[in-house]
Amino acid sequence: MAKAHKPGALLRERVEHQHARVSYVELFFDLVFVFAITQISHTLLEHFSPLGVAQAAFLLAAVWWIWIYTSWVTNWLDPERPPVRILLFVLMLLGLAMSCSLPDAFGASGLVFAGAYVAAQLIRSLFMMASLKDASPANYRNFQRISIWLSISALFWIAGGLSEGSLRFGLWLVALGIEYAGPALGFRVFRLGRSETTDWNVEGGHLSERCALFIIIALGESILITGATAAKLPLTAANLTAFLNAFLSSIAMWWIYFHIGAERASHHIAKSDDPGRIARIAYTYLHVLLVAGIILVAVGDELVIAHPGGHADAKTAIAVLAGPAFYLLGNLLFKRVTAGWYPLSHLVGLGLLAVLAPAWTVLPPLGFSLAATAILILVASWEAISLRPKEA
């Protein structure tokens, strides 16, 4: 039976034992983040140094935070209502401005990046307060707290945008740290108390589908990079092998997440007595590790396709090894939260990657990458075979 809402509320209608479908406008909104991930990948390729990697990781964390906050909001709001659609279009425009500024976010475009980020966060939060005031008092108080936290972080974002160099990075790290700490601390505010995850009446099936679609976005972006790089090169045995290796690594990553884990997690959160807790840990925090892994794998694949032979350099070795490592670690923790155990296949895969690490000094880039892909395929096959009886 659908839950009744007060007239004029913009909330989704909830139907027991059903999960709300992802709407077309939500998918349209996601297109901005295809561009954002492409920008981060290209920025990392051009600036693959310790500082460049740290900055790319920061930018990914910021982009993810904008996206996941919006996904929480559209979990409650009905995107089919015109005011909600207009909100998403405004957020798309701000997201596009932020994405365009990503390559030079630590340079001349810093204030554009910070301004677009802050505007998106505050506009969305204030819109939620206006939408929830008469419809959901508990969640309205929650967004009062969220708005205060975002207002505090906004000061550091804007101050960073007006600063330069290491001071900008430091101020932005404080800003993003405040925002990432918020959910874990229940957005505690003096006199307003803190939010409890049981107050976050999240529709688990919808949120899990949204996050799964973001993984598809990231995987799709990695295929775009692979195809664009391979198309510029002559058709040789080494280039063809590197291209097929990149394709197989994408399939293995898809298999590890989607074959069992994603659907099992969706059922788990949908049946949970506290879906807000699972959504906070498994989806809000842990999924960014998966996206980071996919981006690093894509960067590694592009480097290997461009130079499959000879001696591997440090940046190629790091990307080829760290990409699968982050992806397996993210899946390991995600499945621990949603299934209740650490998958042995993932632990073995991480161990094998550690054993493989020293081989970059003797293997050519293509050989090193083929070994990393083989480990991903092993993990995917192991989990599929070992869990098959349990899923029957």
C-alpha positions as CSV (number, residue, x, y, z in Angstrom):
1,M,0.0,0.0,0.0
2,A,1.4,3.4,-0.9
3,K,2.2,5.8,1.9
4,A,0.2,8.9,1.9
5,H,1.9,12.3,1.7
6,K,0.5,15.7,2.4
7,P,-0.8,17.6,-0.7
8,G,1.9,19.5,-2.5
9,A,4.7,17.3,-1.2
10,L,7.4,16.4,-3.8
11,L,8.2,13.1,-2.3
12,R,8.1,9.8,-4.2
13,E,5.2,7.5,-3.5
14,R,6.5,4.4,-1.7
15,V,4.9,1.0,-2.5
16,E,5.6,-1.9,-0.2
17,H,7.7,-4.8,-1.7
18,Q,8.6,-2.7,-4.7
19,H,11.5,-0.4,-5.4
20,A,11.2,2.9,-7.3
21,R,12.6,2.7,-10.8
22,V,15.4,5.0,-11.8
23,S,13.9,7.7,-14.0
24,Y,15.0,9.0,-17.3
25,V,15.9,12.4,-15.9
26,E,18.2,10.7,-13.3
27,L,20.0,9.0,-16.1
28,F,20.2,12.3,-18.0
29,F,21.7,13.9,-14.9
30,D,24.3,11.2,-14.8
31,L,25.7,12.1,-18.2
32,V,27.5,15.1,-16.7
33,F,29.5,12.7,-14.6
34,V,30.6,10.7,-17.6
35,F,32.3,13.9,-18.6
36,A,33.6,14.5,-15.1
37,I,35.2,11.0,-14.9
38,T,36.8,11.5,-18.3
39,Q,38.2,14.8,-17.2
40,I,39.7,13.2,-14.1
41,S,41.2,10.3,-16.1
42,H,42.8,12.7,-18.6
43,T,44.1,14.9,-15.8
44,L,45.7,12.0,-14.1
45,L,47.3,10.8,-17.3
46,E,48.9,14.2,-17.9
47,H,50.0,14.7,-14.2
48,F,50.9,11.3,-13.0
49,S,53.1,12.4,-10.1
50,P,52.6,12.1,-6.3
51,L,51.0,15.5,-6.2
52,G,49.0,14.8,-9.4
53,V,47.7,11.5,-8.0
54,A,46.7,13.2,-4.7
55,Q,44.9,16.0,-6.6
56,A,43.1,13.5,-8.9
57,A,42.0,11.5,-5.9
58,F,40.7,14.6,-4.2
59,L,38.8,15.7,-7.3
60,L,37.2,12.2,-7.6
61,A,36.1,12.3,-4.0
62,A,34.5,15.8,-4.6
63,V,32.7,14.7,-7.8
64,W,31.5,11.5,-6.1
65,W,30.2,13.5,-3.1
66,I,28.1,15.7,-5.4
67,W,26.7,12.7,-7.2
68,I,25.9,10.6,-4.1
69,Y,24.3,13.4,-2.3
70,T,22.0,14.0,-5.3
71,S,21.2,10.3,-5.4
72,W,20.1,10.4,-1.8
73,V,17.9,13.4,-2.6
74,T,16.2,11.7,-5.6
75,N,15.7,8.7,-3.4
76,W,13.2,10.9,-1.5
77,L,12.0,13.4,-4.1
78,D,10.0,12.4,-7.2
79,P,12.0,13.3,-10.3
80,E,8.8,13.2,-12.4
81,R,7.6,16.4,-10.6
82,P,8.5,19.5,-12.6
83,P,10.2,21.4,-9.6
84,V,12.4,18.4,-9.0
85,R,13.3,18.1,-12.6
86,I,14.2,21.8,-12.7
87,L,16.4,21.2,-9.6
88,L,18.2,18.4,-11.4
89,F,18.7,20.6,-14.5
90,V,20.2,23.3,-12.4
91,L,22.5,20.8,-10.7
92,M,23.5,19.5,-14.1
93,L,24.5,23.0,-15.2
94,L,26.6,23.4,-12.0
95,G,28.0,20.0,-12.4
96,L,29.0,20.8,-16.0
97,A,30.7,24.0,-14.9
98,M,32.6,22.0,-12.2
99,S,33.6,19.3,-14.7
100,C,34.9,21.8,-17.2
101,S,37.1,23.3,-14.4
102,L,38.5,20.0,-13.2
103,P,41.7,20.0,-15.3
104,D,42.7,23.4,-13.9
105,A,41.0,23.3,-10.6
106,F,44.3,23.8,-8.8
107,G,45.2,26.6,-11.1
108,A,43.2,29.4,-12.7
109,S,39.8,27.7,-12.5
110,G,39.9,27.1,-8.7
111,L,37.2,29.6,-7.8
112,V,34.9,28.3,-10.6
113,F,35.3,24.8,-9.3
114,A,34.7,25.8,-5.7
115,G,31.8,28.1,-6.5
116,A,29.9,25.5,-8.6
117,Y,30.5,22.8,-6.0
118,V,29.2,25.0,-3.1
119,A,26.2,26.3,-5.1
120,A,25.2,22.7,-6.0
121,Q,25.5,21.5,-2.4
122,L,23.6,24.4,-0.8
123,I,20.9,24.7,-3.5
124,R,20.1,21.0,-3.3
125,S,20.0,21.1,0.5
126,L,17.8,24.2,0.8
127,F,15.4,22.8,-1.8
128,M,15.1,19.6,0.3
129,M,14.3,21.7,3.4
130,A,11.5,23.5,1.5
131,S,10.2,20.2,0.2
132,L,10.2,18.3,3.5
133,K,9.0,21.0,5.9
134,D,5.4,19.9,5.9
135,A,5.9,16.3,4.6
136,S,8.6,14.8,6.8
137,P,9.5,16.7,10.0
138,A,12.3,14.2,11.0
139,N,14.0,14.5,7.6
140,Y,13.4,18.2,7.6
141,R,15.5,18.5,10.8
142,N,18.0,16.2,9.2
143,F,18.5,18.7,6.3
144,Q,18.6,21.6,8.7
145,R,21.7,19.9,10.2
146,I,23.1,19.1,6.7
147,S,22.7,22.7,5.5
148,I,24.6,23.9,8.5
149,W,27.5,21.5,7.9
150,L,27.6,22.4,4.2
151,S,27.5,26.1,5.1
152,I,30.6,25.6,7.3
153,S,32.4,23.6,4.6
154,A,31.5,26.3,2.0
155,L,33.7,28.8,3.9
156,F,36.7,26.6,3.3
157,W,35.8,25.9,-0.3
158,I,35.5,29.5,-1.2
159,A,38.6,30.5,0.8
160,G,40.5,27.8,-1.1
161,G,39.2,29.0,-4.4
162,L,40.6,32.5,-3.6
163,S,43.9,31.0,-2.5
164,E,46.7,29.4,-4.4
165,G,49.1,26.4,-4.3
166,S,49.3,24.3,-1.2
167,L,47.1,26.6,0.8
168,R,44.3,26.0,-1.6
169,F,44.7,22.3,-1.4
170,G,44.9,22.4,2.4
171,L,41.7,24.5,2.7
172,W,39.9,22.2,0.3
173,L,41.0,19.1,2.2
174,V,39.5,20.6,5.3
175,A,36.2,21.4,3.4
176,L,35.9,17.9,2.0
177,G,36.9,16.4,5.3
178,I,34.0,18.2,7.0
179,E,31.5,16.9,4.4
180,Y,32.8,13.3,4.5
181,A,32.7,13.4,8.4
182,G,29.1,14.6,8.4
183,P,27.2,11.4,7.7
184,A,29.5,9.4,10.0
185,L,28.8,11.8,12.9
186,G,25.1,12.1,12.2
187,F,25.5,15.8,11.2
188,R,25.6,16.6,14.9
189,V,24.7,20.3,15.6
190,F,24.5,22.1,18.9
191,R,20.9,22.3,20.1
192,L,19.7,20.3,17.1
193,G,21.2,17.0,18.1
194,R,22.2,14.4,15.6
195,S,20.5,12.4,12.9
196,E,20.1,8.6,13.3
197,T,20.3,6.3,10.4
198,T,16.8,5.0,11.2
199,D,15.6,8.5,10.4
200,W,16.9,8.2,6.9
201,N,14.0,6.5,5.3
202,V,16.0,5.4,2.3
203,E,14.5,3.2,-0.4
204,G,17.3,0.7,-0.6
205,G,16.6,-0.9,-3.9
206,H,16.6,2.5,-5.7
207,L,19.8,3.7,-4.1
208,S,21.6,0.4,-4.9
209,E,20.5,0.7,-8.5
210,R,21.7,4.3,-8.7
211,C,25.2,3.3,-7.5
212,A,25.3,0.3,-9.8
213,L,24.6,2.6,-12.7
214,F,27.5,4.9,-11.6
215,I,29.8,1.8,-11.8
216,I,28.5,1.3,-15.3
217,I,29.3,4.9,-16.1
218,A,32.9,4.4,-14.8
219,L,33.3,1.2,-16.7
220,G,31.9,2.7,-19.9
221,E,34.3,5.6,-19.6
222,S,37.2,3.2,-19.3
223,I,36.1,1.5,-22.5
224,L,35.9,4.9,-24.2
225,I,39.5,5.6,-23.3
226,T,40.6,2.2,-24.4
227,G,38.9,2.5,-27.8
228,A,40.0,6.0,-28.4
229,T,43.6,5.1,-27.7
230,A,43.6,1.9,-29.7
231,A,42.0,3.6,-32.7
232,K,45.0,5.9,-33.2
233,L,47.6,3.0,-33.3
234,P,48.6,0.6,-36.1
235,L,47.1,-2.9,-36.0
236,T,50.0,-5.0,-34.7
237,A,50.0,-8.2,-32.6
238,A,51.2,-6.3,-29.5
239,N,48.6,-3.5,-29.9
240,L,45.8,-6.0,-30.5
241,T,46.8,-8.0,-27.4
242,A,46.9,-4.9,-25.3
243,F,43.4,-3.9,-26.6
244,L,42.0,-7.3,-25.8
245,N,43.6,-7.3,-22.4
246,A,42.0,-4.0,-21.6
247,F,38.6,-5.3,-22.7
248,L,39.0,-8.4,-20.6
249,S,39.9,-6.4,-17.6
250,S,36.6,-4.4,-18.0
251,I,34.6,-7.6,-18.3
252,A,36.3,-9.0,-15.2
253,M,35.5,-5.9,-13.2
254,W,31.9,-5.9,-14.3
255,W,31.6,-9.6,-13.4
256,I,33.1,-9.1,-9.9
257,Y,30.6,-6.5,-9.0
258,F,27.5,-7.3,-11.0
259,H,27.4,-11.1,-11.2
260,I,26.5,-11.7,-7.6
261,G,27.4,-8.7,-5.3
262,A,25.2,-5.9,-6.7
263,E,22.0,-7.9,-6.7
264,R,22.6,-9.6,-3.4
265,A,23.4,-6.2,-1.8
266,S,20.2,-4.7,-3.3
267,H,18.1,-7.5,-1.7
268,H,19.9,-7.1,1.6
269,I,19.4,-3.3,1.9
270,A,15.7,-3.6,0.7
271,K,15.0,-6.1,3.6
272,S,17.1,-4.3,6.2
273,D,15.5,-2.8,9.4
274,D,18.1,0.0,9.1
275,P,18.7,0.7,5.4
276,G,20.1,4.1,6.1
277,R,23.1,2.6,7.9
278,I,23.9,0.2,5.0
279,A,23.4,3.0,2.5
280,R,25.7,5.3,4.4
281,I,28.6,2.7,4.7
282,A,28.3,0.5,1.7
283,Y,27.1,3.0,-0.9
284,T,28.0,6.5,0.3
285,Y,31.5,5.8,1.4
286,L,32.8,2.5,-0.1
287,H,31.7,2.9,-3.7
288,V,34.2,5.6,-4.3
289,L,37.0,3.0,-3.9
290,L,35.4,1.1,-6.8
291,V,35.3,4.1,-9.0
292,A,38.9,5.0,-8.2
293,G,40.0,1.5,-9.1
294,I,38.2,1.6,-12.4
295,I,39.8,5.0,-13.3
296,L,43.2,3.7,-12.4
297,V,42.7,0.6,-14.5
298,A,41.6,2.7,-17.4
299,V,44.7,4.9,-17.1
300,G,46.9,1.8,-16.9
301,D,45.3,0.3,-19.9
302,E,45.8,3.5,-21.9
303,L,49.5,3.6,-20.9
304,V,50.0,-0.1,-21.8
305,I,48.2,0.2,-25.2
306,A,50.3,3.2,-26.1
307,H,53.6,1.5,-25.1
308,P,53.1,-2.3,-24.7
309,G,56.8,-3.3,-25.0
310,G,60.1,-2.3,-23.5
311,H,60.6,-1.6,-19.8
312,A,57.6,-0.6,-17.6
313,D,58.0,2.8,-16.0
314,A,56.8,3.5,-12.4
315,K,53.6,5.3,-13.3
316,T,52.5,2.4,-15.6
317,A,53.3,-0.1,-12.9
318,I,51.4,1.9,-10.2
319,A,48.3,2.3,-12.4
320,V,48.3,-1.3,-13.5
321,L,48.7,-2.6,-10.0
322,A,46.8,0.0,-7.9
323,G,43.7,-0.1,-10.1
324,P,42.8,-3.8,-9.5
325,A,43.9,-3.4,-5.9
326,F,41.5,-0.5,-5.2
327,Y,38.7,-2.2,-7.0
328,L,39.1,-5.5,-5.1
329,L,39.5,-3.7,-1.8
330,G,36.3,-1.7,-2.5
331,N,34.4,-4.9,-3.4
332,L,35.8,-6.7,-0.4
333,L,34.5,-4.1,2.0
334,F,31.3,-3.6,0.2
335,K,30.5,-7.3,0.3
336,R,31.5,-7.5,3.9
337,V,28.8,-4.9,4.8
338,T,26.1,-6.4,2.5
339,A,26.9,-10.1,2.7
340,G,28.4,-10.4,6.2
341,W,31.8,-11.9,5.3
342,Y,35.0,-11.1,3.6
343,P,35.2,-13.0,0.2
344,L,38.2,-15.3,0.2
345,S,38.6,-14.8,-3.5
346,H,39.1,-11.1,-3.1
347,L,41.6,-11.6,-0.2
348,V,43.6,-14.0,-2.4
349,G,43.4,-11.6,-5.3
350,L,44.9,-8.8,-3.2
351,G,47.6,-11.2,-2.0
352,L,48.4,-12.1,-5.6
353,L,48.7,-8.5,-6.6
354,A,51.1,-7.9,-3.8
355,V,53.2,-10.9,-5.0
356,L,53.0,-9.5,-8.6
357,A,54.2,-6.0,-7.5
358,P,58.0,-6.6,-7.8
359,A,57.7,-8.1,-11.3
360,W,57.2,-4.7,-12.9
361,T,61.0,-4.3,-13.0
362,V,61.4,-7.4,-15.2
363,L,58.2,-7.7,-17.2
364,P,57.3,-5.5,-20.1
365,P,54.2,-3.3,-19.6
366,L,51.9,-5.6,-21.5
367,G,53.1,-8.7,-19.7
368,F,52.6,-7.0,-16.3
369,S,49.1,-5.8,-17.3
370,L,48.2,-9.3,-18.6
371,A,49.2,-10.8,-15.2
372,A,47.0,-8.2,-13.3
373,T,44.1,-8.9,-15.6
374,A,44.5,-12.7,-15.0
375,I,44.2,-12.0,-11.3
376,L,40.9,-10.2,-11.8
377,I,39.6,-13.0,-14.0
378,L,40.6,-15.5,-11.4
379,V,38.7,-13.6,-8.7
380,A,35.6,-13.3,-10.8
381,S,35.7,-17.0,-11.7
382,W,36.4,-18.1,-8.2
383,E,33.5,-16.2,-6.7
384,A,31.0,-17.2,-9.4
385,I,31.9,-20.9,-9.0
386,S,32.1,-20.9,-5.2
387,L,28.8,-19.1,-4.6
388,R,26.9,-20.9,-7.3
389,P,25.3,-23.6,-4.9
390,K,24.3,-20.9,-2.4
391,E,22.5,-18.9,-5.1
392,A,20.6,-21.9,-6.5
